Amino acid sequence: MENFIPLVSKTKKIEFGRAFVNCLGVVEIHNPEKLQISSAYESAKKALPLAAELKVINLKKPLTKEQKSGLSTIRKTIKPLLSHLNSLKKMPDAEKSADVTRVYDYVDLHMRGLSRANVYKQFALITNMLNGIDEQPELKASIQTLNLTATFEVIRKDKETLDVIYNERRRALSENQKARTIQIKRTLYFHLRQLSSAIELAQIEHPELDYTPLINEWNKEVEQCNTSRKPRVASGESEESLETAVGSSESDNMIPVD
């Protein structure tokens, strides 16, 4: 009876997905219905969409550009606001001097050096500034007196847009892509093991049929996958693996067992 060559442990996701698809292709070529393994083959075929998910992940953090753009928009509004208030401070207007000083000092306190702060701190400073206006009636009145209410509303609307981007970005970053990859590989492994076991059993139940060409071609595919991994192991490249050991029994040793 022909045996399957084991697929080495810690096979990277790209190679693993390709090996899964190609091994199923080998079975299809050799007529699974004729070899009495069509049930296991059809079951494994249902997992093909999962194999398509084993692809290179875009390591760029999502919505980074949009977040930076949103913060930049707010800073571009605040900069001329401070310049305007600074100009008003230099104008001799006794009736408005207290209002100008109050608003200028408040905005300057929160926004000074804003562009040099990290993103998280920028969010906090802008949020605190806007919340403080709502909590201080005297400050709010000064803003109205200086006809700056519309300007602060623009900042508030831009901040609301930025909050949406921030929340979407956080949600995207929270998706555990590595855990999903491990789950998919385990599912595909299960189907491959079930299929190989069905072929081994069919060899026993149907000695009149020749499974050697199928198994030899399957093994050649596994050999190529194993060989493609070796240079990266030597270079010490990190692996995304099933974190499993090679199976101990002959029927389970096709690929790593969980």
N, C-alpha and C positions, 0 to 999 in steps of 0.2 A: 504493500500500500504506500502511495506517495504521501510525503509529509510537507507541511507548509514551512517556509523559512520565516522566522519571527521578525517582525518589524521592530527596530531598535527602540528603546525607551527614549523619552524626551525628544521625539521627532517634532520639529517646528511646524506651526500651523499650516503654512503654505504647502510644504511637502506632504503633510498629513492629508490635507484636503485633496491634493492631486492624486495621492496614492489611493484614496478611497474611490474617487471617480474612475481612475484607470483600472482598478481591480474589478469594479463592477462592469467596466467595458470589456474586460477579458472574459468574464462569465457570459456576457451577452453574446459575444462572438462564438462561443462554444455551445450555444443552444441549450439554455438551462432547462427548457421543457423536456428535451430529449434525454438530458442527464438526470431528470427527476429531482431537480433542485429549484424549480420555478417559484415555489412558495417563499423560500428564504430569499431568493433573488428579488422578488417583487417587494418584499418587506424592506430590504436594504435600499431599494430604489427610492422609497418614500423619503429617505433621509438625504437625498441629493441636494435639496434646497439648503440644508444645514451646511453642507460642504462648501457651498457658494459663499457662506458667511466667513469662512476662514480666509481672510484676505489681509493685506497690509493695512494697518490702522493709521489714520492721519493723526500724527502726534501733536499737531498744532491745536492749541486750546480753542474751543469754539467761541465765536462772537467777540474775540479779543479786539479786532479792528473796530467793530461797532461800539464797544465799550470805550475805547480810547477816543473815538470820534465824539461820542456823547459828552465825555468829560471836557474835551477840547472846546466844544460848543458853549458849555457853561462858563468856562474860563474866559472865552472871548466876549461874553456878555458882562462878566464881572470886572474885567480890566477897564473898559471905558466907563463903567459905573463909578469905580474908584477915582478915575481921572476927573470925571465930572464933579464928584463930591469934593475933591481936592481943590478944584477951581472955585467952587462955591465958597469954600473956607476962606479963600483969599479975597473975596468980595465983601465990602463993608455993608452988610445987611443985618442990622441988629435984631430984627424981628425973626429972622430965620437962622441966625448963627447957632443957636442951641440945637435946633433940629438937624442942621448940617453936621455939627460935631457929633451928635448922638448917632446918627446913621453911619457916618464915615467911620467912627471908631468901632462901631459894632461890626460892620462888614470887613474892615481891615483886620480886626481881631481874628475873625474866622478864616479869611481868605488870604492872608499874608503868607507867601511861600507855598501856595496851593499846588502849583505845578511841580514843585520839588518833592512833594509828599507822595508816598506810595498810593496805589489805586484805592486800597481799602480805607486809608485815612482820608483821601479826598472825598469819598462817599460820606464818611462820618462828619467831616467839616461842613459840607454842603447841607446835609440833613439837619445838623444842629443849628446852622444859621437860619434855615427856613422855619424850623420848629420854634426857635426863639422869638421870631417876629410875631407868631401867633400867640405866644405866651406873654408878650409885653405890649400892652395897649398903648403906652406912651411912645414906644418905638414905632409901632404901627401908625400912630397918628402923625409922627414926624415924617414918615415915608409918604403919607398922603399929602401932607403939607408941601412937600418938595416935588409933588407930581411924579413920584417914582413907583407908584403901585403897579403900573403896567409892566415896568422893567422887572420887578420881582416876580410878577406872574409868569413872565417868559422863562425866568430861571426855574420857577416851580414846575412848569409844564415840561421843560427839558429834563428836569430831575425825575419826573414821573416816567418819562420815556426811558430814561437811563435805568430806573428801577426794574422795568420790564425786561430790559436786556440783561441786567445783572441776574435776575431770577432765572431766566432761561439758560444763561451760561452756567449757573450753579447746578441746575438740573442736569444739563448735558455732561458736566464734569463728574457728577455723582454716579453716572452709569458705569458699572464695573465691567469694562470690556474684557479684561483678562479673565475674570470669573466666567463670563459668557463663553469665551474661547475654550476654557477647560471643560465646561459642560458639553459643548458641541463635540469636542474631540472624544469625550467619554461615550457619548451617544453613538457617534460614528464607529468607534471601536467596538461597541456592543454589537452593532449590525454586522461588522466584518467578522467578528468572532462567531456569531450565529451562522453566518453564511459559510464560513470555513468548516464549522462543525457539521453543517448539513452536507457539505461535499464529502467530508470524511465518512460520515454515516452512509451516504449513498454508495461510496466505494464498497462498503461491506454488504449492503443490501442488493447491489446490482453489479456483481462481479463480471457480468457479460458486457458492461459498458466500460469504455476507456476514459478515465479521468486524467491520465498523465499529461496530455497536451495542455489542458486547462491549468493544472497545478503548476506545471513547468513555466508557463507564461505568467501566471500570477506571481510565482517566486522571482521571476526575472524583474518584474515591476517593483517588488519589495526590495530586491538587491539594489536596484538603481536608486531607490529612495534612501536606503541605508548609506550607500556610497556618497550621495550628494551631501549628507550631513557631516561626514568626517572632517573636512577642512575646518569647519567652524568650531568643532569640538576641540581641535588642536590649538586654535587661536584663542580659546577661552571665552568665546562668545556666549552670552547668557541665552538660556533656552526657555521657551514657553512650552511646557510639557504636561503630560498627564500626571506627572509625579507618581509614577507607578513602577512596579518591578516586573521583570519577565515572568510569565506564568510558569508554574512548576510542572503542570501535566502536559503531555504531548498534545492533547486536544485543545489546550488553552494557550499554547506558546506561540501562536501566530503573531500577536502583537502584545505590548505591555498589558498586564492585568491590573485592574484597579485594586 
